[in-house]
Amino acid sequence: MMADFVVPRHSAVMERLRRRIELFRRHHTGCENRYDSTAMERLEMDRQQTFALHQRCMQTKAKRSNKHRQPPAALSGDPAGQRGTGGGGTSADGGNGTPGEQGRNSTLIARCGQ
């Protein structure tokens, strides 16, 4: 005869399917819980990265606008306009120092203030 194999009963097949579906359901529930628990963390990280990118963009834009504003002051021939106040001398002899030292000091102060 051709039908030498045993056909499983309908209830046994259905029971295996139920167990398999239950395993898939548990797996899906576990994955969904992990996803939900990290969703807020990921959202916060995205917000921080977006804010940092926005800050970098604004700083770059501000630097570009400052570069465009400085050349007219340089063309006016007034070196004090480039140095800001620059009145505090820091040379060893107590004087105001040379114009080069004053410019370097005001540049260092300006960079530290950023």
Phi and psi restraints in degrees (value plus and minus 20) as a CYANA .aco file:
   2 MET   PHI    -103.9   -63.9
   2 MET   PSI     -48.2    -8.2
   3 ALA   PHI    -112.6   -72.6
   3 ALA   PSI      46.9    86.9
   4 ASP   PHI    -105.9   -65.9
   4 ASP   PSI     -31.8     8.2
   5 PHE   PHI    -108.8   -68.8
   5 PHE   PSI     137.2   177.2
   6 VAL   PHI    -113.2   -73.2
   6 VAL   PSI     106.8   146.8
   7 VAL   PHI    -104.5   -64.5
   7 VAL   PSI     102.9   142.9
   8 PRO   PHI     -86.4   -46.4
   8 PRO   PSI     132.4   172.4
   9 ARG   PHI     -89.9   -49.9
   9 ARG   PSI     133.6   173.6
  10 HIS   PHI     -80.0   -40.0
  10 HIS   PSI     -59.9   -19.9
  11 SER   PHI     -87.1   -47.1
  11 SER   PSI     -55.3   -15.3
  12 ALA   PHI     -87.3   -47.3
  12 ALA   PSI     -62.0   -22.0
  13 VAL   PHI     -83.0   -43.0
  13 VAL   PSI     -64.8   -24.8
  14 MET   PHI     -84.6   -44.6
  14 MET   PSI     -57.2   -17.2
  15 GLU   PHI     -85.5   -45.5
  15 GLU   PSI     -62.0   -22.0
  16 ARG   PHI     -82.1   -42.1
  16 ARG   PSI     -62.1   -22.1
  17 LEU   PHI     -83.2   -43.2
  17 LEU   PSI     -62.4   -22.4
  18 ARG   PHI     -81.3   -41.3
  18 ARG   PSI     -64.1   -24.1
  19 ARG   PHI     -83.1   -43.1
  19 ARG   PSI     -62.7   -22.7
  20 ARG   PHI     -83.8   -43.8
  20 ARG   PSI     -64.6   -24.6
  21 ILE   PHI     -81.8   -41.8
  21 ILE   PSI     -60.0   -20.0
  22 GLU   PHI     -84.0   -44.0
  22 GLU   PSI     -59.9   -19.9
  23 LEU   PHI     -83.1   -43.1
  23 LEU   PSI     -62.7   -22.7
  24 PHE   PHI     -82.6   -42.6
  24 PHE   PSI     -61.0   -21.0
  25 ARG   PHI     -83.3   -43.3
  25 ARG   PSI     -64.5   -24.5
  26 ARG   PHI     -82.5   -42.5
  26 ARG   PSI     -64.5   -24.5
  27 HIS   PHI     -80.6   -40.6
  27 HIS   PSI     -66.4   -26.4
  28 HIS   PHI     -82.9   -42.9
  28 HIS   PSI     -61.9   -21.9
  29 THR   PHI     -82.7   -42.7
  29 THR   PSI     -62.6   -22.6
  30 GLY   PHI     -82.5   -42.5
  30 GLY   PSI     -64.7   -24.7
  31 CYS   PHI     -84.4   -44.4
  31 CYS   PSI     -61.3   -21.3
  32 GLU   PHI     -83.8   -43.8
  32 GLU   PSI     -60.7   -20.7
  33 ASN   PHI     -84.0   -44.0
  33 ASN   PSI     -62.7   -22.7
  34 ARG   PHI     -83.3   -43.3
  34 ARG   PSI     -61.3   -21.3
  35 TYR   PHI     -82.3   -42.3
  35 TYR   PSI     -66.9   -26.9
  36 ASP   PHI     -84.1   -44.1
  36 ASP   PSI     -56.9   -16.9
  37 SER   PHI     -90.3   -50.3
  37 SER   PSI     -48.0    -8.0
  38 THR   PHI    -117.3   -77.3
  38 THR   PSI     -26.1    13.9
  39 ALA   PHI     -82.2   -42.2
  39 ALA   PSI     -65.3   -25.3
  40 MET   PHI     -86.2   -46.2
  40 MET   PSI     -57.9   -17.9
  41 GLU   PHI     -83.3   -43.3
  41 GLU   PSI     -63.9   -23.9
  42 ARG   PHI     -84.1   -44.1
  42 ARG   PSI     -60.5   -20.5
  43 LEU   PHI     -82.3   -42.3
  43 LEU   PSI     -62.4   -22.4
  44 GLU   PHI     -85.1   -45.1
  44 GLU   PSI     -60.9   -20.9
  45 MET   PHI     -83.3   -43.3
  45 MET   PSI     -60.9   -20.9
  46 ASP   PHI     -81.8   -41.8
  46 ASP   PSI     -61.3   -21.3
  47 ARG   PHI     -82.7   -42.7
  47 ARG   PSI     -64.0   -24.0
  48 GLN   PHI     -83.5   -43.5
  48 GLN   PSI     -62.5   -22.5
  49 GLN   PHI     -86.0   -46.0
  49 GLN   PSI     -59.5   -19.5
  50 THR   PHI     -84.2   -44.2
  50 THR   PSI     -61.8   -21.8
  51 PHE   PHI     -83.9   -43.9
  51 PHE   PSI     -63.2   -23.2
  52 ALA   PHI     -83.3   -43.3
  52 ALA   PSI     -61.1   -21.1
  53 LEU   PHI     -84.8   -44.8
  53 LEU   PSI     -61.1   -21.1
  54 HIS   PHI     -83.0   -43.0
  54 HIS   PSI     -63.1   -23.1
  55 GLN   PHI     -80.9   -40.9
  55 GLN   PSI     -65.4   -25.4
  56 ARG   PHI     -80.5   -40.5
  56 ARG   PSI     -61.4   -21.4
  57 CYS   PHI     -83.0   -43.0
  57 CYS   PSI     -64.3   -24.3
  58 MET   PHI     -86.7   -46.7
  58 MET   PSI     -57.8   -17.8
  59 GLN   PHI     -84.9   -44.9
  59 GLN   PSI     -62.7   -22.7
  60 THR   PHI     -83.1   -43.1
  60 THR   PSI     -62.0   -22.0
  61 LYS   PHI     -84.2   -44.2
  61 LYS   PSI     -60.8   -20.8
  62 ALA   PHI     -85.7   -45.7
  62 ALA   PSI     -60.2   -20.2
  63 LYS   PHI     -83.9   -43.9
  63 LYS   PSI     -61.3   -21.3
  64 ARG   PHI     -83.8   -43.8
  64 ARG   PSI     -62.6   -22.6
  65 SER   PHI     -88.2   -48.2
  65 SER   PSI     -53.7   -13.7
  66 ASN   PHI     -87.2   -47.2
  66 ASN   PSI     -56.7   -16.7
  67 LYS   PHI     -84.1   -44.1
  67 LYS   PSI     -56.9   -16.9
  68 HIS   PHI     -93.9   -53.9
  68 HIS   PSI     -43.9    -3.9
  69 ARG   PHI    -106.1   -66.1
  69 ARG   PSI     -47.2    -7.2
  70 GLN   PHI     -92.5   -52.5
  70 GLN   PSI     -59.7   -19.7
  71 PRO   PHI     -76.1   -36.1
  71 PRO   PSI     -59.1   -19.1
  72 PRO   PHI     -81.0   -41.0
  72 PRO   PSI     -54.4   -14.4
  73 ALA   PHI     -88.3   -48.3
  73 ALA   PSI     -55.4   -15.4
  74 ALA   PHI     -90.6   -50.6
  74 ALA   PSI     -52.2   -12.2
  75 LEU   PHI     -97.0   -57.0
  75 LEU   PSI     -36.8     3.2
  76 SER   PHI     -92.7   -52.7
  76 SER   PSI     -36.5     3.5
  77 GLY   PHI      65.3   105.3
  77 GLY   PSI     -14.2    25.8
  78 ASP   PHI    -122.2   -82.2
  78 ASP   PSI      78.2   118.2
  79 PRO   PHI     -85.0   -45.0
  79 PRO   PSI     -42.8    -2.8
  80 ALA   PHI     -87.2   -47.2
  80 ALA   PSI     -46.2    -6.2
  81 GLY   PHI     -85.1   -45.1
  81 GLY   PSI     -49.8    -9.8
  82 GLN   PHI    -100.4   -60.4
  82 GLN   PSI     -48.2    -8.2
  83 ARG   PHI    -112.8   -72.8
  83 ARG   PSI     -26.2    13.8
  84 GLY   PHI      53.1    93.1
  84 GLY   PSI    -157.6  -117.6
  85 THR   PHI     -92.0   -52.0
  85 THR   PSI     -74.7   -34.7
  86 GLY   PHI      34.4    74.4
  86 GLY   PSI      -2.1    37.9
  87 GLY   PHI    -100.7   -60.7
  87 GLY   PSI     -40.3    -0.3
  88 GLY   PHI    -100.8   -60.8
  88 GLY   PSI      89.2   129.2
  89 GLY   PHI     -99.6   -59.6
  89 GLY   PSI     119.9   159.9
  90 THR   PHI    -144.8  -104.8
  90 THR   PSI      -2.7    37.3
  91 SER   PHI     -96.1   -56.1
  91 SER   PSI     144.0   184.0
  92 ALA   PHI     -88.7   -48.7
  92 ALA   PSI     -48.0    -8.0
  93 ASP   PHI    -106.1   -66.1
  93 ASP   PSI     -16.1    23.9
  94 GLY   PHI      65.4   105.4
  94 GLY   PSI     -25.1    14.9
  95 GLY   PHI    -101.1   -61.1
  95 GLY   PSI    -193.8  -153.8
  96 ASN   PHI     -96.8   -56.8
  96 ASN   PSI     -34.6     5.4
  97 GLY   PHI      63.7   103.7
  97 GLY   PSI     153.0   193.0
  98 THR   PHI     -96.9   -56.9
  98 THR   PSI     139.8   179.8
  99 PRO   PHI     -78.0   -38.0
  99 PRO   PSI     -53.5   -13.5
 100 GLY   PHI     -84.7   -44.7
 100 GLY   PSI     -61.0   -21.0
 101 GLU   PHI     -87.0   -47.0
 101 GLU   PSI     -60.0   -20.0
 102 GLN   PHI     -83.4   -43.4
 102 GLN   PSI     -63.1   -23.1
 103 GLY   PHI     -83.2   -43.2
 103 GLY   PSI     -62.0   -22.0
 104 ARG   PHI     -85.3   -45.3
 104 ARG   PSI     -62.3   -22.3
 105 ASN   PHI     -84.5   -44.5
 105 ASN   PSI     -63.3   -23.3
 106 SER   PHI     -87.5   -47.5
 106 SER   PSI     -52.1   -12.1
 107 THR   PHI     -86.1   -46.1
 107 THR   PSI     -62.9   -22.9
 108 LEU   PHI     -84.0   -44.0
 108 LEU   PSI     -61.0   -21.0
 109 ILE   PHI     -84.5   -44.5
 109 ILE   PSI     -62.2   -22.2
 110 ALA   PHI     -83.2   -43.2
 110 ALA   PSI     -60.0   -20.0
 111 ARG   PHI     -88.8   -48.8
 111 ARG   PSI     -58.1   -18.1
 112 CYS   PHI     -89.5   -49.5
 112 CYS   PSI     -47.2    -7.2
 113 GLY   PHI     -96.4   -56.4
 113 GLY   PSI     -28.5    11.5
